[in-house]
Amino acid sequence: MSASVKRAFTEEENDQRSSKHQKKDERTRIKFLVPIYTAGAIIGAKGSEINKLKQETETQVHLSEAQEYFPGTRERVVVVTGMENNVIEVFRRVNTKLRVE
C-alpha cells in the first residue's frame, strides 16, 4: 500500500489557482423603469431603434414584454449590460427619449 501525502497550499498558491478558474467580468448591468407609452420610441419600427442603440453602444439592451410590468406599476423594465461608460450612455439616450416623448 502506498500512502498519499497531502501538502498544504500557501495562500498565494490558492489565489493563483482560483484566479485561473475565475472569469473576470468587467461588465456593468443596470435596470430601470420606463413608462409604457415610451416603449415604442425605445424599440422603434421593427426594433430599429433598440438595435441601433445596441450597435452604437456595444451593449445588450432588453425591454420587458408588452404586458410584463414591474410589480405594482404599469411600467416596463429595461436591462442594460455592457461596459460602464456604454451603459451610462444608453441610460442617457433613453432618458432623453423620455423627455421628448
C-alpha positions as CSV (number, residue, x, y, z in Angstrom):
1,M,0.0,0.0,0.0
2,S,1.2,3.4,-0.8
3,A,0.5,6.3,1.4
4,S,-0.6,9.5,-0.2
5,V,0.9,12.7,1.0
6,K,-1.2,15.8,1.0
7,R,0.5,19.1,1.0
8,A,-1.0,22.4,2.2
9,F,-1.1,25.2,-0.3
10,T,0.1,28.6,0.6
11,E,-2.3,31.5,0.4
12,E,-0.5,32.8,-2.7
13,E,-0.9,29.4,-4.4
14,N,-4.6,29.3,-3.6
15,D,-5.0,32.8,-5.1
16,Q,-3.2,31.8,-8.3
17,R,-5.2,28.6,-8.6
18,S,-8.6,30.3,-8.1
19,S,-7.7,33.2,-10.4
20,K,-7.1,30.7,-13.3
21,H,-10.6,29.4,-12.9
22,Q,-12.4,32.7,-12.4
23,K,-13.6,34.6,-15.4
24,K,-13.3,38.3,-15.0
25,D,-16.5,40.1,-15.9
26,E,-16.0,43.8,-16.1
27,R,-19.5,44.5,-17.4
28,T,-22.0,46.6,-15.6
29,R,-25.7,45.9,-15.5
30,I,-28.4,48.3,-14.6
31,K,-32.2,48.0,-14.5
32,F,-34.6,50.9,-14.7
33,L,-38.3,51.5,-15.4
34,V,-39.8,53.3,-18.3
35,P,-43.5,54.3,-18.8
36,I,-45.4,52.0,-21.2
37,Y,-46.1,54.8,-23.6
38,T,-42.3,55.3,-24.3
39,A,-41.6,51.7,-25.1
40,G,-42.4,52.2,-28.7
41,A,-39.9,55.0,-29.1
42,I,-37.2,53.0,-27.4
43,I,-37.9,49.9,-29.6
44,G,-38.6,51.7,-32.9
45,A,-40.2,50.2,-36.0
46,K,-39.4,46.5,-36.2
47,G,-36.8,47.0,-33.5
48,S,-34.8,49.5,-35.5
49,E,-34.1,52.0,-32.6
50,I,-33.2,49.4,-30.0
51,N,-30.9,47.6,-32.5
52,K,-29.2,50.8,-33.4
53,L,-28.7,51.6,-29.7
54,K,-27.2,48.2,-29.1
55,Q,-24.8,48.5,-32.1
56,E,-23.7,52.1,-31.3
57,T,-23.0,51.4,-27.6
58,E,-21.9,47.8,-27.8
59,T,-24.3,46.8,-25.1
60,Q,-27.1,44.3,-24.5
61,V,-30.4,46.1,-24.1
62,H,-33.6,44.2,-23.1
63,L,-37.0,45.5,-22.6
64,S,-39.7,43.5,-20.7
65,E,-42.5,42.1,-22.8
66,A,-45.5,44.3,-23.7
67,Q,-47.8,43.1,-20.9
68,E,-44.9,42.4,-18.4
69,Y,-44.7,45.3,-15.9
70,F,-42.7,45.9,-12.8
71,P,-44.8,44.6,-9.9
72,G,-47.3,47.2,-8.6
73,T,-46.7,49.5,-11.6
74,R,-47.6,49.9,-15.3
75,E,-44.0,50.4,-16.2
76,R,-41.7,48.2,-18.2
77,V,-38.3,47.1,-17.2
78,V,-35.2,48.0,-19.2
79,V,-32.0,46.0,-18.5
80,V,-28.7,47.2,-20.0
81,T,-25.5,45.2,-19.8
82,G,-22.0,46.3,-21.1
83,M,-19.0,48.4,-20.2
84,E,-19.8,51.1,-17.6
85,N,-19.4,54.1,-19.9
86,N,-21.6,52.5,-22.6
87,V,-24.3,51.5,-20.1
88,I,-24.4,55.1,-18.9
89,E,-24.7,56.3,-22.5
90,V,-27.7,54.0,-23.1
91,F,-29.4,55.4,-19.9
92,R,-28.7,58.9,-21.1
93,R,-30.2,58.3,-24.5
94,V,-33.3,56.6,-23.1
95,N,-33.7,59.4,-20.6
96,T,-33.5,61.9,-23.5
97,K,-36.3,60.0,-25.3
98,L,-38.4,60.1,-22.2
99,R,-38.2,63.8,-22.1
100,V,-39.1,64.2,-25.8
101,E,-41.9,61.7,-25.9
